[in-house]
Amino acid sequence: MSEILLPIMIILLASVFQGTFGLGMKYVKPLAWEAWWIVHATIAMVIFPLIWALIVVPDLFNVIALAPSNEILTGGLLGFAWGIGGIMFGVSVGYIGVSLTYGIVMGLCSIVGALIPFILRFDSIAPASIPFILIGLALLALAVFIVTLAGLKRDKQLAEQGSEIQGIKKGKAFRTGLIIASASGILSAMLAVGFDNTVEIGTIAEKAGALPRNTALARWVVVLAGAYLMNVGYAVVLLIKNKSFGSFKTPGMFKALKWSVIAGLLWFAALGTYGQGVALMGDIGTMICWPTMLGLSLIVSNIAALITGEWKGMKGPLNIMALGVFVIIVATVVMAYASTIQV
């Protein structure tokens, strides 16, 4: 049991980072979104991952040079696909609102990100742990549904009070939004799948002298190269299209830049520590750690929302949210137990 405690604690820490990095996105103005995002993505996907990897992985670039070409290609392409999913997330918000989009994307992302490795590595999973993994995933799906329901009820209550919220379209446009959000959820899971497909890079890093948990950093450098290509490419297109280069000269932009850097550091802190937990857990790491991290990060993000007053005067929706949080905790315990079963 003690061997599983460290990776679980690491995933808990990753969840705190994952659940709080989005707070920085409240401070985009006066920068244009695309200007803010270029700085954020460069910190989160290039500078921080490279610095961390260079510190903990001896001869990092040689490790990557020795990596199988199929892992480099697959990891990068799946990272690129995740980037597309992120863009689709923003598009779907315009159709079906933040709460429903977040619920659909988080639910599909956590389940798909665990199920694909589960299917690919089925033969290496202890048979006795399989029912618990599936029960844990089902509970997390239920929890995300409950949390989404709480968000929708909060939005409805805000609308009744005359507060400004993200509009939700109807009819065909609403169905279009559901399709886009579903595609976003599936593509967003490719970050975990891409990481899961770079095991040999981790093995090479360990042979080069990296600690087992730190081999994850070499793997992230590869996956995030593709992710960065998609993200920065999209942001540059918007900068040109919107002619928003000038926003870097806007008074007060340094505060926005500061938050873009903070959000970038927290974002990769989540992935970096998550990868360490996966590396320590072995073959079943991704299928246990990915949904667990996303589930726990929902709790963290909603605690942050509670502190910042987003649930003020929302007793009914808040009670529903509390139920969702309870189910997430139960699911996490079940998944943690599944990871302790070896035979």
Contacts in CASP RR format, 6 or more apart in sequence:
PFRMAT RR
TARGET T0000
AUTHOR 0000-0000-0000
METHOD contacts of the structure
MODEL  1
MSEILLPIMIILLASVFQGTFGLGMKYVKPLAWEAWWIVHATIAMVIFPL
IWALIVVPDLFNVIALAPSNEILTGGLLGFAWGIGGIMFGVSVGYIGVSL
TYGIVMGLCSIVGALIPFILRFDSIAPASIPFILIGLALLALAVFIVTLA
GLKRDKQLAEQGSEIQGIKKGKAFRTGLIIASASGILSAMLAVGFDNTVE
IGTIAEKAGALPRNTALARWVVVLAGAYLMNVGYAVVLLIKNKSFGSFKT
PGMFKALKWSVIAGLLWFAALGTYGQGVALMGDIGTMICWPTMLGLSLIV
SNIAALITGEWKGMKGPLNIMALGVFVIIVATVVMAYASTIQV
1 340 0 8 1.000
4 281 0 8 1.000
4 336 0 8 1.000
4 339 0 8 1.000
4 340 0 8 1.000
6 277 0 8 1.000
6 280 0 8 1.000
7 276 0 8 1.000
7 277 0 8 1.000
7 278 0 8 1.000
7 280 0 8 1.000
7 281 0 8 1.000
7 285 0 8 1.000
7 289 0 8 1.000
7 339 0 8 1.000
8 336 0 8 1.000
8 339 0 8 1.000
10 213 0 8 1.000
10 273 0 8 1.000
10 274 0 8 1.000
10 276 0 8 1.000
10 277 0 8 1.000
10 280 0 8 1.000
11 273 0 8 1.000
11 274 0 8 1.000
11 277 0 8 1.000
11 289 0 8 1.000
11 292 0 8 1.000
11 293 0 8 1.000
11 296 0 8 1.000
12 296 0 8 1.000
13 273 0 8 1.000
14 269 0 8 1.000
14 270 0 8 1.000
14 271 0 8 1.000
14 272 0 8 1.000
14 273 0 8 1.000
14 274 0 8 1.000
14 275 0 8 1.000
14 277 0 8 1.000
14 293 0 8 1.000
14 297 0 8 1.000
15 270 0 8 1.000
15 292 0 8 1.000
15 293 0 8 1.000
15 295 0 8 1.000
15 296 0 8 1.000
15 297 0 8 1.000
15 299 0 8 1.000
15 300 0 8 1.000
16 297 0 8 1.000
16 300 0 8 1.000
17 266 0 8 1.000
17 267 0 8 1.000
17 269 0 8 1.000
17 270 0 8 1.000
17 273 0 8 1.000
18 267 0 8 1.000
18 270 0 8 1.000
18 274 0 8 1.000
18 293 0 8 1.000
18 294 0 8 1.000
18 297 0 8 1.000
18 300 0 8 1.000
19 270 0 8 1.000
19 297 0 8 1.000
19 298 0 8 1.000
19 300 0 8 1.000
19 301 0 8 1.000
19 304 0 8 1.000
20 266 0 8 1.000
20 300 0 8 1.000
20 301 0 8 1.000
20 304 0 8 1.000
21 263 0 8 1.000
21 264 0 8 1.000
21 266 0 8 1.000
21 267 0 8 1.000
21 269 0 8 1.000
21 270 0 8 1.000
22 263 0 8 1.000
22 266 0 8 1.000
22 301 0 8 1.000
23 263 0 8 1.000
23 304 0 8 1.000
23 308 0 8 1.000
24 259 0 8 1.000
24 260 0 8 1.000
24 262 0 8 1.000
24 263 0 8 1.000
25 259 0 8 1.000
25 263 0 8 1.000
26 259 0 8 1.000
27 255 0 8 1.000
27 256 0 8 1.000
27 259 0 8 1.000
28 36 0 8 1.000
28 256 0 8 1.000
28 259 0 8 1.000
28 260 0 8 1.000
29 256 0 8 1.000
30 247 0 8 1.000
30 250 0 8 1.000
30 251 0 8 1.000
30 252 0 8 1.000
30 253 0 8 1.000
30 256 0 8 1.000
31 247 0 8 1.000
31 248 0 8 1.000
31 250 0 8 1.000
31 253 0 8 1.000
31 256 0 8 1.000
31 257 0 8 1.000
31 260 0 8 1.000
32 238 0 8 1.000
32 239 0 8 1.000
32 242 0 8 1.000
32 244 0 8 1.000
32 247 0 8 1.000
33 238 0 8 1.000
34 234 0 8 1.000
34 235 0 8 1.000
34 236 0 8 1.000
34 238 0 8 1.000
34 239 0 8 1.000
34 242 0 8 1.000
34 244 0 8 1.000
35 235 0 8 1.000
35 239 0 8 1.000
35 244 0 8 1.000
35 245 0 8 1.000
35 246 0 8 1.000
35 247 0 8 1.000
35 248 0 8 1.000
36 256 0 8 1.000
36 257 0 8 1.000
36 260 0 8 1.000
37 231 0 8 1.000
37 235 0 8 1.000
37 260 0 8 1.000
38 232 0 8 1.000
38 235 0 8 1.000
38 236 0 8 1.000
38 239 0 8 1.000
39 257 0 8 1.000
39 260 0 8 1.000
39 261 0 8 1.000
40 260 0 8 1.000
40 261 0 8 1.000
40 263 0 8 1.000
40 264 0 8 1.000
40 267 0 8 1.000
41 228 0 8 1.000
41 231 0 8 1.000
41 232 0 8 1.000
41 235 0 8 1.000
42 228 0 8 1.000
42 232 0 8 1.000
43 260 0 8 1.000
43 261 0 8 1.000
43 264 0 8 1.000
43 265 0 8 1.000
43 268 0 8 1.000
44 263 0 8 1.000
44 264 0 8 1.000
44 265 0 8 1.000
44 267 0 8 1.000
44 268 0 8 1.000
45 224 0 8 1.000
45 227 0 8 1.000
45 228 0 8 1.000
45 231 0 8 1.000
45 268 0 8 1.000
46 224 0 8 1.000
46 228 0 8 1.000
48 264 0 8 1.000
48 265 0 8 1.000
48 268 0 8 1.000
48 269 0 8 1.000
49 217 0 8 1.000
49 220 0 8 1.000
49 221 0 8 1.000
49 224 0 8 1.000
49 268 0 8 1.000
49 271 0 8 1.000
49 272 0 8 1.000
50 221 0 8 1.000
52 217 0 8 1.000
52 268 0 8 1.000
52 272 0 8 1.000
53 60 0 8 1.000
53 217 0 8 1.000
53 218 0 8 1.000
53 220 0 8 1.000
53 221 0 8 1.000
54 60 0 8 1.000
56 210 0 8 1.000
56 211 0 8 1.000
56 214 0 8 1.000
56 217 0 8 1.000
57 63 0 8 1.000
57 205 0 8 1.000
57 208 0 8 1.000
57 210 0 8 1.000
57 214 0 8 1.000
57 215 0 8 1.000
57 217 0 8 1.000
57 218 0 8 1.000
58 208 0 8 1.000
58 209 0 8 1.000
58 210 0 8 1.000
59 208 0 8 1.000
60 205 0 8 1.000
60 218 0 8 1.000
60 221 0 8 1.000
62 208 0 8 1.000
63 201 0 8 1.000
63 202 0 8 1.000
63 204 0 8 1.000
63 205 0 8 1.000
63 208 0 8 1.000
63 210 0 8 1.000
63 218 0 8 1.000
64 72 0 8 1.000
64 201 0 8 1.000
64 218 0 8 1.000
64 221 0 8 1.000
64 222 0 8 1.000
66 204 0 8 1.000
67 198 0 8 1.000
67 200 0 8 1.000
67 201 0 8 1.000
67 204 0 8 1.000
67 222 0 8 1.000
68 200 0 8 1.000
68 201 0 8 1.000
71 197 0 8 1.000
71 198 0 8 1.000
71 199 0 8 1.000
71 200 0 8 1.000
71 201 0 8 1.000
71 222 0 8 1.000
72 201 0 8 1.000
72 222 0 8 1.000
74 194 0 8 1.000
74 197 0 8 1.000
74 198 0 8 1.000
75 194 0 8 1.000
75 195 0 8 1.000
75 197 0 8 1.000
75 198 0 8 1.000
75 222 0 8 1.000
75 223 0 8 1.000
75 226 0 8 1.000
76 194 0 8 1.000
76 222 0 8 1.000
76 223 0 8 1.000
76 225 0 8 1.000
76 226 0 8 1.000
76 227 0 8 1.000
77 226 0 8 1.000
78 190 0 8 1.000
78 191 0 8 1.000
78 193 0 8 1.000
78 194 0 8 1.000
78 197 0 8 1.000
78 223 0 8 1.000
79 190 0 8 1.000
79 191 0 8 1.000
79 194 0 8 1.000
79 223 0 8 1.000
79 224 0 8 1.000
79 226 0 8 1.000
79 227 0 8 1.000
79 230 0 8 1.000
80 226 0 8 1.000
80 227 0 8 1.000
80 229 0 8 1.000
80 230 0 8 1.000
81 187 0 8 1.000
81 190 0 8 1.000
82 187 0 8 1.000
82 188 0 8 1.000
82 189 0 8 1.000
82 190 0 8 1.000
82 191 0 8 1.000
82 227 0 8 1.000
82 230 0 8 1.000
83 187 0 8 1.000
83 227 0 8 1.000
83 230 0 8 1.000
83 231 0 8 1.000
83 234 0 8 1.000
84 187 0 8 1.000
84 230 0 8 1.000
85 183 0 8 1.000
85 184 0 8 1.000
85 185 0 8 1.000
85 187 0 8 1.000
85 188 0 8 1.000
86 184 0 8 1.000
86 187 0 8 1.000
86 188 0 8 1.000
87 230 0 8 1.000
87 234 0 8 1.000
88 180 0 8 1.000
88 181 0 8 1.000
88 183 0 8 1.000
88 184 0 8 1.000
88 187 0 8 1.000
89 101 0 8 1.000
89 105 0 8 1.000
89 181 0 8 1.000
89 184 0 8 1.000
89 185 0 8 1.000
89 188 0 8 1.000
90 101 0 8 1.000
90 184 0 8 1.000
91 177 0 8 1.000
91 180 0 8 1.000
91 184 0 8 1.000
92 101 0 8 1.000
92 104 0 8 1.000
92 105 0 8 1.000
92 177 0 8 1.000
92 178 0 8 1.000
92 180 0 8 1.000
92 181 0 8 1.000
92 184 0 8 1.000
93 101 0 8 1.000
93 166 0 8 1.000
94 166 0 8 1.000
94 167 0 8 1.000
94 169 0 8 1.000
94 177 0 8 1.000
95 168 0 8 1.000
95 169 0 8 1.000
95 173 0 8 1.000
95 174 0 8 1.000
95 176 0 8 1.000
95 177 0 8 1.000
95 178 0 8 1.000
95 180 0 8 1.000
95 181 0 8 1.000
96 168 0 8 1.000
96 169 0 8 1.000
96 174 0 8 1.000
96 177 0 8 1.000
96 178 0 8 1.000
96 181 0 8 1.000
97 155 0 8 1.000
97 166 0 8 1.000
97 167 0 8 1.000
97 168 0 8 1.000
98 155 0 8 1.000
98 166 0 8 1.000
99 148 0 8 1.000
99 151 0 8 1.000
99 152 0 8 1.000
99 154 0 8 1.000
99 155 0 8 1.000
100 148 0 8 1.000
100 152 0 8 1.000
100 168 0 8 1.000
100 181 0 8 1.000
101 181 0 8 1.000
101 184 0 8 1.000
102 148 0 8 1.000
103 144 0 8 1.000
103 145 0 8 1.000
103 147 0 8 1.000
103 148 0 8 1.000
104 148 0 8 1.000
104 178 0 8 1.000
104 181 0 8 1.000
104 182 0 8 1.000
104 184 0 8 1.000
104 185 0 8 1.000
105 181 0 8 1.000
105 184 0 8 1.000
105 185 0 8 1.000
105 188 0 8 1.000
106 144 0 8 1.000
106 147 0 8 1.000
106 185 0 8 1.000
106 294 0 8 1.000
106 295 0 8 1.000
106 298 0 8 1.000
107 140 0 8 1.000
107 141 0 8 1.000
107 144 0 8 1.000
107 185 0 8 1.000
107 294 0 8 1.000
108 182 0 8 1.000
108 185 0 8 1.000
108 186 0 8 1.000
108 188 0 8 1.000
108 189 0 8 1.000
109 185 0 8 1.000
109 186 0 8 1.000
109 188 0 8 1.000
109 189 0 8 1.000
109 294 0 8 1.000
110 137 0 8 1.000
110 140 0 8 1.000
110 141 0 8 1.000
110 144 0 8 1.000
110 189 0 8 1.000
110 290 0 8 1.000
110 291 0 8 1.000
110 294 0 8 1.000
110 295 0 8 1.000
111 137 0 8 1.000
111 140 0 8 1.000
111 141 0 8 1.000
111 189 0 8 1.000
111 291 0 8 1.000
112 185 0 8 1.000
112 186 0 8 1.000
112 189 0 8 1.000
112 193 0 8 1.000
113 189 0 8 1.000
113 192 0 8 1.000
113 193 0 8 1.000
113 286 0 8 1.000
113 287 0 8 1.000
113 290 0 8 1.000
113 291 0 8 1.000
114 133 0 8 1.000
114 137 0 8 1.000
114 192 0 8 1.000
114 286 0 8 1.000
114 287 0 8 1.000
114 288 0 8 1.000
114 290 0 8 1.000
114 291 0 8 1.000
115 137 0 8 1.000
115 287 0 8 1.000
116 189 0 8 1.000
116 193 0 8 1.000
116 196 0 8 1.000
117 192 0 8 1.000
117 193 0 8 1.000
117 196 0 8 1.000
117 285 0 8 1.000
117 286 0 8 1.000
117 287 0 8 1.000
118 125 0 8 1.000
118 133 0 8 1.000
118 287 0 8 1.000
120 196 0 8 1.000
121 283 0 8 1.000
121 284 0 8 1.000
121 287 0 8 1.000
124 283 0 8 1.000
124 284 0 8 1.000
125 133 0 8 1.000
125 283 0 8 1.000
125 284 0 8 1.000
126 341 0 8 1.000
126 342 0 8 1.000
126 343 0 8 1.000
128 341 0 8 1.000
128 343 0 8 1.000
129 284 0 8 1.000
129 338 0 8 1.000
129 339 0 8 1.000
129 341 0 8 1.000
132 334 0 8 1.000
132 335 0 8 1.000
132 337 0 8 1.000
132 338 0 8 1.000
132 341 0 8 1.000
133 284 0 8 1.000
133 287 0 8 1.000
133 288 0 8 1.000
133 335 0 8 1.000
133 338 0 8 1.000
135 334 0 8 1.000
136 291 0 8 1.000
136 331 0 8 1.000
136 334 0 8 1.000
136 335 0 8 1.000
136 338 0 8 1.000
137 291 0 8 1.000
137 331 0 8 1.000
137 335 0 8 1.000
139 327 0 8 1.000
139 328 0 8 1.000
139 330 0 8 1.000
139 331 0 8 1.000
139 334 0 8 1.000
140 291 0 8 1.000
140 294 0 8 1.000
140 295 0 8 1.000
140 327 0 8 1.000
140 328 0 8 1.000
140 331 0 8 1.000
140 335 0 8 1.000
142 327 0 8 1.000
143 295 0 8 1.000
143 298 0 8 1.000
143 324 0 8 1.000
143 325 0 8 1.000
143 327 0 8 1.000
143 328 0 8 1.000
143 331 0 8 1.000
144 295 0 8 1.000
144 298 0 8 1.000
146 320 0 8 1.000
146 321 0 8 1.000
146 323 0 8 1.000
146 324 0 8 1.000
146 327 0 8 1.000
147 298 0 8 1.000
147 302 0 8 1.000
147 321 0 8 1.000
147 324 0 8 1.000
147 325 0 8 1.000
147 328 0 8 1.000
149 320 0 8 1.000
150 317 0 8 1.000
150 318 0 8 1.000
150 320 0 8 1.000
150 321 0 8 1.000
150 324 0 8 1.000
151 317 0 8 1.000
151 321 0 8 1.000
153 316 0 8 1.000
153 317 0 8 1.000
153 320 0 8 1.000
154 310 0 8 1.000
154 311 0 8 1.000
154 314 0 8 1.000
154 317 0 8 1.000
155 165 0 8 1.000
155 166 0 8 1.000
155 168 0 8 1.000
157 314 0 8 1.000
157 317 0 8 1.000
158 165 0 8 1.000
159 165 0 8 1.000
168 174 0 8 1.000
169 177 0 8 1.000
189 290 0 8 1.000
191 223 0 8 1.000
191 227 0 8 1.000
191 271 0 8 1.000
192 286 0 8 1.000
192 290 0 8 1.000
193 286 0 8 1.000
194 223 0 8 1.000
195 216 0 8 1.000
195 219 0 8 1.000
195 220 0 8 1.000
195 223 0 8 1.000
195 275 0 8 1.000
195 278 0 8 1.000
195 286 0 8 1.000
196 286 0 8 1.000
198 219 0 8 1.000
198 222 0 8 1.000
198 223 0 8 1.000
199 219 0 8 1.000
201 215 0 8 1.000
201 218 0 8 1.000
201 219 0 8 1.000
201 222 0 8 1.000
202 210 0 8 1.000
202 215 0 8 1.000
202 216 0 8 1.000
202 218 0 8 1.000
202 219 0 8 1.000
202 279 0 8 1.000
203 215 0 8 1.000
204 218 0 8 1.000
205 214 0 8 1.000
205 215 0 8 1.000
205 217 0 8 1.000
205 218 0 8 1.000
205 219 0 8 1.000
206 212 0 8 1.000
206 215 0 8 1.000
210 217 0 8 1.000
210 218 0 8 1.000
212 279 0 8 1.000
212 280 0 8 1.000
213 275 0 8 1.000
213 276 0 8 1.000
213 277 0 8 1.000
213 279 0 8 1.000
213 280 0 8 1.000
214 276 0 8 1.000
214 279 0 8 1.000
215 279 0 8 1.000
216 272 0 8 1.000
216 274 0 8 1.000
216 275 0 8 1.000
216 276 0 8 1.000
216 277 0 8 1.000
216 278 0 8 1.000
216 279 0 8 1.000
217 272 0 8 1.000
219 275 0 8 1.000
220 268 0 8 1.000
220 271 0 8 1.000
220 272 0 8 1.000
220 275 0 8 1.000
224 268 0 8 1.000
224 271 0 8 1.000
238 244 0 8 1.000
239 245 0 8 1.000
247 253 0 8 1.000
270 293 0 8 1.000
270 297 0 8 1.000
274 289 0 8 1.000
274 290 0 8 1.000
274 293 0 8 1.000
275 289 0 8 1.000
277 285 0 8 1.000
277 289 0 8 1.000
278 285 0 8 1.000
278 286 0 8 1.000
278 289 0 8 1.000
278 290 0 8 1.000
281 288 0 8 1.000
281 289 0 8 1.000
281 339 0 8 1.000
284 338 0 8 1.000
284 339 0 8 1.000
285 339 0 8 1.000
288 335 0 8 1.000
288 336 0 8 1.000
288 338 0 8 1.000
288 339 0 8 1.000
291 331 0 8 1.000
291 335 0 8 1.000
292 331 0 8 1.000
292 332 0 8 1.000
292 335 0 8 1.000
292 336 0 8 1.000
295 328 0 8 1.000
295 331 0 8 1.000
295 332 0 8 1.000
296 328 0 8 1.000
296 332 0 8 1.000
298 325 0 8 1.000
298 328 0 8 1.000
299 325 0 8 1.000
299 328 0 8 1.000
299 329 0 8 1.000
302 311 0 8 1.000
302 321 0 8 1.000
302 325 0 8 1.000
305 311 0 8 1.000
306 318 0 8 1.000
311 317 0 8 1.000
311 318 0 8 1.000
311 321 0 8 1.000
END
